[in-house]
Amino acid sequence: MAVFLVLGSVISLQFGAAFANQLFGQIGAPGATALRLGIAALLLCVVVRPKFRQETLVLGMTMAGMNGTFYLALDRIPLGVAVTIEFLGPLGLAAVLSRRARDFVWVGLALAGVVVLGVHEYTGAKLDLIGVALALIAAAFWAGYILAGRTLATAGLGTGGLAGASLIAAALTLPYGLSTAGTALFEPKMLLLGTLVALLASAIPYTLEIRALKTLQASTFGVVLALEPAAAALAGALLLGQHLSVISLCGMALVITAGVGAALRRAPAPRGTPAQRDADLVLPVPR
């Protein structure tokens, strides 16, 4: 049952990203980022009282950078490709933290997959290099988000800290979003679609993952999480008409294989103290 909860989270997150892509033509990527983070922060604050400390500030900054650069990448490259490249962040971090040579093999395999994506043509045109660069920056921010999330959790700030970090992320992205989208951000249609994105990309996946992690081993969670590029390709094909070529799908398969291999090699997460359990909840949660 827990595996299906994580799978539901992965699918919900990528379909949320696909709906966010539909906002780009009307309010731009910065506007979509501000709208999603702002509404998600408000939803969290309705449920729990936000807490603010240094750890909250750092997490909020990484959330703003991760979401902002990822949505800018989505404006230039297909959803499946962007998620595949961004997945290098947590995969590379896992290898660095483990310091085991075999884990760097998985990173090398994932890099090979990204190279296949980067050099292959998509719908007759070269893959946008700026979009690829933005996805790589988002990958670095995702790794930073994981580290910041673990620090926040072990400090005992819990969901209140996450709510505070979400408010900070919203505050950091709102000025840029307003400067590009203006009052269009507050049109009823935009607010409705933004709420849908916030639910699909934040509230629902986070809730499903937290429930699943109560019984699911970290290694199993990582295997299911490695299916994110495939879920992104499915969402992109169904909602955005982004049909990837066979070679591009092969590149994604290399990254997915690397993610599954790294997760199976990883030892189960610690379950000792409450702080450690909180860290487990925060560590794997994507975007």
C-alpha positions as CSV (number, residue, x, y, z in Angstrom):
1,M,0.0,0.0,0.0
2,A,2.8,2.4,0.9
3,V,4.4,1.9,-2.5
4,F,1.2,3.0,-4.2
5,L,1.1,6.1,-2.0
6,V,4.6,7.1,-3.2
7,L,3.7,6.3,-6.8
8,G,0.6,8.4,-6.5
9,S,2.8,11.2,-5.1
10,V,5.2,11.0,-8.1
11,I,2.4,11.1,-10.6
12,S,0.6,13.9,-8.8
13,L,3.8,16.0,-8.7
14,Q,4.5,15.6,-12.4
15,F,0.9,16.3,-13.5
16,G,1.1,19.4,-11.3
17,A,4.2,20.5,-13.2
18,A,2.4,19.9,-16.5
19,F,-0.5,22.1,-15.4
20,A,2.0,24.7,-14.3
21,N,3.5,24.7,-17.9
22,Q,0.1,25.8,-19.1
23,L,0.4,28.9,-17.0
24,F,3.6,30.0,-18.7
25,G,2.0,31.5,-21.7
26,Q,-0.2,33.7,-19.6
27,I,1.8,34.7,-16.6
28,G,5.3,33.4,-17.5
29,A,7.5,31.0,-15.5
30,P,8.3,33.5,-12.7
31,G,4.6,34.2,-12.3
32,A,3.7,30.5,-12.2
33,T,6.5,29.9,-9.6
34,A,5.2,32.8,-7.4
35,L,1.6,31.6,-7.7
36,R,2.4,28.0,-6.8
37,L,4.7,28.7,-3.9
38,G,2.4,31.5,-2.5
39,I,-0.8,29.4,-2.6
40,A,1.1,26.3,-1.2
41,A,2.4,28.4,1.7
42,L,-1.1,29.7,2.5
43,L,-2.4,26.2,2.5
44,L,0.3,25.0,4.9
45,C,-0.2,27.9,7.2
46,V,-3.9,27.1,7.5
47,V,-2.9,23.7,8.8
48,V,0.0,24.6,11.0
49,R,1.6,27.6,12.6
50,P,4.8,28.6,10.8
51,K,8.1,28.7,12.6
52,F,11.0,30.9,11.7
53,R,14.7,30.3,12.5
54,Q,18.0,30.3,10.5
55,E,17.2,26.8,9.3
56,T,13.9,28.0,8.0
57,L,15.5,30.8,6.0
58,V,18.0,28.5,4.4
59,L,15.3,26.0,3.4
60,G,13.1,28.8,2.0
61,M,16.0,30.1,-0.1
62,T,16.7,26.7,-1.6
63,M,13.0,26.1,-2.3
64,A,12.7,29.4,-4.1
65,G,15.8,28.7,-6.2
66,M,14.8,25.1,-7.0
67,N,11.3,25.9,-8.1
68,G,12.2,29.1,-9.9
69,T,15.0,27.6,-12.0
70,F,13.0,24.4,-12.7
71,Y,10.0,26.3,-14.0
72,L,12.3,28.5,-16.1
73,A,13.7,25.3,-17.5
74,L,10.2,23.9,-18.3
75,D,9.6,27.0,-20.4
76,R,12.4,25.9,-22.7
77,I,12.7,22.1,-22.6
78,P,10.2,19.2,-22.3
79,L,9.0,18.2,-18.9
80,G,10.4,14.7,-19.0
81,V,13.8,16.0,-20.0
82,A,13.9,18.7,-17.3
83,V,13.0,16.2,-14.6
84,T,15.6,13.7,-15.8
85,I,18.3,16.3,-15.7
86,E,17.2,17.7,-12.3
87,F,17.3,14.1,-10.9
88,L,21.1,14.4,-11.1
89,G,20.9,16.6,-7.9
90,P,19.7,14.0,-5.4
91,L,21.5,11.2,-7.1
92,G,24.9,13.0,-7.1
93,L,24.3,14.1,-3.4
94,A,23.7,10.4,-2.4
95,A,27.0,9.4,-4.0
96,V,29.0,12.2,-2.4
97,L,27.5,11.5,1.0
98,S,28.1,7.8,0.8
99,R,31.7,8.2,-0.5
100,R,31.5,4.7,-2.0
101,A,33.1,4.2,-5.4
102,R,30.2,2.1,-6.7
103,D,27.7,4.9,-6.1
104,F,29.7,7.1,-8.4
105,V,29.1,4.5,-11.1
106,W,25.4,5.2,-10.9
107,V,26.1,8.9,-11.2
108,G,28.2,8.2,-14.3
109,L,25.4,6.1,-15.8
110,A,22.9,9.0,-15.1
111,L,25.3,11.5,-16.7
112,A,25.5,9.3,-19.8
113,G,21.7,9.3,-20.0
114,V,21.7,13.1,-19.8
115,V,24.4,13.3,-22.5
116,V,22.2,11.2,-24.7
117,L,19.3,13.6,-24.1
118,G,21.5,16.7,-24.6
119,V,23.1,15.7,-27.9
120,H,19.9,14.2,-29.5
121,E,17.5,16.3,-31.4
122,Y,14.0,16.8,-30.1
123,T,11.1,17.5,-32.5
124,G,13.6,18.5,-35.2
125,A,15.5,21.1,-33.1
126,K,18.5,21.0,-30.8
127,L,17.7,20.8,-27.2
128,D,17.8,24.3,-25.7
129,L,21.1,24.7,-23.9
130,I,19.8,27.4,-21.7
131,G,17.0,25.2,-20.6
132,V,19.5,22.4,-19.9
133,A,21.6,24.8,-17.9
134,L,18.6,25.9,-15.9
135,A,17.7,22.3,-15.1
136,L,21.2,21.6,-13.9
137,I,21.0,24.6,-11.6
138,A,17.7,23.3,-10.3
139,A,19.4,20.0,-9.7
140,A,22.0,21.7,-7.5
141,F,19.3,23.6,-5.6
142,W,17.4,20.2,-5.1
143,A,20.6,18.8,-3.5
144,G,20.8,21.9,-1.3
145,Y,17.1,21.6,-0.5
146,I,17.7,18.0,0.7
147,L,20.5,19.1,3.0
148,A,18.6,22.1,4.3
149,G,15.5,19.9,4.9
150,R,17.4,17.4,6.9
151,T,19.0,20.3,9.0
152,L,15.5,21.8,9.6
153,A,14.0,18.4,10.6
154,T,16.8,17.5,13.0
155,A,16.4,20.9,14.6
156,G,12.9,19.9,15.6
157,L,11.1,22.5,13.6
158,G,8.9,19.9,11.8
159,T,5.9,20.9,9.6
160,G,5.9,24.4,11.2
161,G,9.4,24.9,9.9
162,L,8.3,23.8,6.4
163,A,5.4,26.2,6.5
164,G,7.8,29.0,7.5
165,A,10.2,28.1,4.7
166,S,7.3,28.0,2.2
167,L,6.4,31.6,3.2
168,I,10.0,32.7,2.8
169,A,10.2,31.0,-0.6
170,A,6.9,32.7,-1.7
171,A,8.2,36.1,-0.5
172,L,11.4,35.7,-2.5
173,T,9.7,34.7,-5.7
174,L,6.7,37.1,-5.5
175,P,8.5,40.3,-6.6
176,Y,9.9,38.8,-9.8
177,G,6.5,37.1,-10.5
178,L,4.7,40.4,-10.1
179,S,7.2,42.3,-12.2
180,T,6.6,39.9,-15.1
181,A,3.0,39.0,-14.7
182,G,1.5,42.0,-13.0
183,T,-2.1,41.9,-11.8
184,A,-2.8,38.9,-14.1
185,L,-1.5,36.8,-11.1
186,F,-4.7,37.6,-9.2
187,E,-7.2,36.9,-12.0
188,P,-9.8,34.3,-10.9
189,K,-8.7,31.9,-13.7
190,M,-5.0,32.1,-12.7
191,L,-5.8,31.7,-9.0
192,L,-7.9,28.6,-9.7
193,L,-5.2,27.0,-11.9
194,G,-2.5,28.1,-9.4
195,T,-4.4,26.4,-6.6
196,L,-4.7,23.2,-8.7
197,V,-0.9,23.3,-9.2
198,A,-0.2,23.9,-5.5
199,L,-2.4,20.9,-4.6
200,L,-1.0,18.5,-7.2
201,A,2.7,19.6,-6.9
202,S,2.8,20.3,-3.1
203,A,0.0,19.4,-0.8
204,I,-1.0,16.0,-2.2
205,P,2.4,14.5,-2.9
206,Y,3.9,15.7,0.5
207,T,0.9,14.2,2.4
208,L,1.1,10.9,0.5
209,E,4.9,10.6,1.0
210,I,4.7,11.3,4.8
211,R,2.1,8.6,5.2
212,A,4.1,6.2,3.1
213,L,7.4,6.8,4.9
214,K,5.9,5.6,8.2
215,T,6.1,2.0,7.0
216,L,8.3,2.2,3.8
217,Q,12.0,1.5,3.8
218,A,14.2,4.4,2.4
219,S,15.6,2.1,-0.3
220,T,12.2,1.1,-1.6
221,F,11.1,4.8,-1.5
222,G,14.2,5.7,-3.6
223,V,13.3,3.0,-6.2
224,V,9.8,4.4,-6.7
225,L,11.2,8.0,-6.6
226,A,13.5,7.1,-9.5
227,L,10.4,6.7,-11.7
228,E,9.9,10.4,-11.7
229,P,11.4,11.0,-15.2
230,A,9.0,8.4,-16.6
231,A,6.0,10.0,-14.8
232,A,7.1,13.4,-16.2
233,A,7.3,12.0,-19.7
234,L,3.8,10.5,-19.4
235,A,2.4,13.8,-18.0
236,G,4.1,15.8,-20.8
237,A,2.8,13.5,-23.5
238,L,-0.8,13.4,-22.2
239,L,-1.2,17.1,-21.2
240,L,1.3,19.0,-23.3
241,G,1.8,16.9,-26.4
242,Q,5.5,16.5,-25.7
243,H,6.2,13.1,-27.4
244,L,9.8,12.0,-26.8
245,S,11.8,10.1,-29.4
246,V,13.1,6.5,-28.8
247,I,16.6,7.8,-28.3
248,S,15.5,10.3,-25.7
249,L,13.5,7.6,-23.9
250,C,16.6,5.5,-23.9
251,G,18.5,8.4,-22.2
252,M,15.8,8.7,-19.6
253,A,15.9,4.9,-19.0
254,L,19.6,5.2,-18.2
255,V,18.9,7.8,-15.5
256,I,16.0,5.8,-14.1
257,T,18.3,2.7,-13.9
258,A,20.9,4.7,-12.1
259,G,18.3,6.0,-9.6
260,V,17.0,2.5,-8.9
261,G,20.5,1.1,-8.6
262,A,21.6,3.8,-6.2
263,A,18.4,3.3,-4.1
264,L,18.9,-0.4,-3.8
265,R,22.5,0.0,-2.7
266,R,21.5,2.5,0.0
267,A,21.1,1.3,3.5
268,P,17.7,1.7,5.2
269,A,17.3,5.1,6.8
270,P,17.8,5.4,10.6
271,R,14.7,5.0,12.7
272,G,16.1,5.7,16.1
273,T,15.3,9.1,17.6
274,P,12.3,11.3,16.8
275,A,14.7,13.8,15.2
276,Q,16.1,11.1,12.9
277,R,12.6,10.0,11.9
278,D,11.7,13.6,11.1
279,A,14.9,13.8,9.0
280,D,13.8,10.7,7.1
281,L,10.5,12.4,6.3
282,V,12.1,15.5,4.9
283,L,15.1,14.1,3.1
284,P,13.5,12.3,0.2
285,V,10.6,14.7,-0.5
286,P,11.0,16.2,-4.0
287,R,10.4,19.9,-4.9
